[in-house]
Amino acid sequence: MTITTISYKLLTFCLCKSDPSIDRATMSNVATKVAVVGSGNIENIAKRNGMNVAVSGAVCASALAKNGISVTLFESARGPGGRMSQRREISEDGKELLFDHGAPFFSVSNCDVLKLVHEWESKGLVAEWKENFGSFDCISKKFLENDQEAPNKKYVGLPGMNSICKALCNETGVESKFGASIGRLECLDDEKWSLTGLDGQNLGHFSGVVLSDKSIASPRFTHVTGRPPPLDLSLTPELALKLQEIPVSPCFALMLAFAEPLSSISVKGFSFKNSEILSWSHCDSSKPGRSTARHVSFERWVLHSTANYASGVIAQTGLQKPSSATLTKVAEELFREFQSIGLNIPQPFFMKAHRWLSYEALKINAVSIFTIPFFQGSAFPTASIAREEKCLWDRKKRLAICGDFCVSPNVEGAILSGLAAASKLTEMLSCL
């Protein structure tokens, strides 16, 4: 297999390995091992240093493996996905309900990302969501527009949004270790990295490290976990400085299941205008690959709150994991707002809320920084700290940090950042 630089235009090799005819076996002899550490959220981190491999880390691992670099991906959760995860619920009468309760879809404008998405499409991992979308004004009680003619297609994972990350984590050359929490990353004198598990177990030595979890190198990590960050910030002072202040936006998601289709709603996804509580809603069961025989008789919807609403709840309840009572109250308030738009919304037979909250929300004046609606990202950076480089990179230490916070707060930004991190490490390791 030849190096994928030609097809993806993402890897720039130095002169010592500029020959495009170099095959995977040759690269395997040059590059040893790279560790990719997944990303997480505040609830998991507080409990067990939880990392949940998001699309940036999964894309990076896949790109490295395709260039003959041995990749070990560490993930303390049971599976990959991050904000592209899919939630499985069981109703009181035993119905299985699946919800894309994070990012509902993604669009692509970058040509390199589009080529990658087309590859996923050919493998049956993604499909275009060909439905009508719009915007609803809660004052006039009318739909204002329809974005059917929007220039960028809307893509979803098949059969769930997490399918993309699952496939990437299982590609040849990627060894995925789930249930493995990272306690310490240490840079050794021989320019190797040593990884130690939370339980003290030696997880191996690596020629390079990719972090898709910015909280691992954040001074606020200690405030949540009571432990020092896995990455010693003194090793990378410049990168640590960039990671200190990334404003983010929280969100509550409400998962709903109805016995009958909501025929009064003419679109399958729409944003809310002039609502202080809701920002976005979509019919999850209208996506490609979702309407199987066991789901055909009912309809599933996901609602997203505004950032201001979520921050108000957090101001009252704190940053700890929400109680069942809090989530029940949030679910009732979000659904009441949904019913109030005047479209004859019936009572659902299933209703449950979930909080998306990023680690960086932990700061004294947290409420003041929540400014961006959910559908532009997901618990969510509101700034890009490496727009040109597309990832944070320490060449001397062979350390890359990637994620949507580097490029843009959406799935495409995360993919671009993962590709950039893979490019940096492949270029570096090819010269060894």
Summary of the structure (lengths in Angstrom):
residues: 432
radius of gyration: 21.7
end to end distance: 20.8
largest distance: 67.0
contacts: 1544
relative contact order: 0.18
helix: 31%
strand: 25%
